[in-house]
Amino acid sequence: MPKIKTRRAAAKRFKSTATGKIKRMKPYKSHILESKTAKRKRNLRKAALVSQSMTDVVRKMCPFI
């Protein structure tokens, strides 16, 4: 049996919580920030959870997180 490999791009983007859910950061926070309101930028700082339907996909890409 070959070793299981982690997709490195995905491993840099996702972290696991203590209960086993997967955390991600929100998009749209890297550039063109002048046109976005302060409230919108503040909400983009917070981490979000990966949806239940996408959790299995992420776990296949990152089997060790």
Residue, then its C-alpha position, 0 to 999 in steps of 0.5 A: m500500500p502506498k502512503i497517504k499524501t496530504r494536499r499541501a495547499a489544502a493543509k495550509r487553509f484548514k485547521s481542525t477544532a477540538t470537536g473535530k469540525i474544520k475551520r476556514m478563513k473567509p475570502y475577500k479580505s486581501h485587496i481592494l479594501e477601500s471600497k469595503t465597509a469597516k463592518r464588512k472587513r471586521n466580519l471577514r476577520k473571523a474564522a468560519l466552519v466548513s459546511q457539512s457537505m464539504t467536510d468529507v471533501v476536505r478530510k480526503m484532501c487532509p487526512f491528518i488534520 
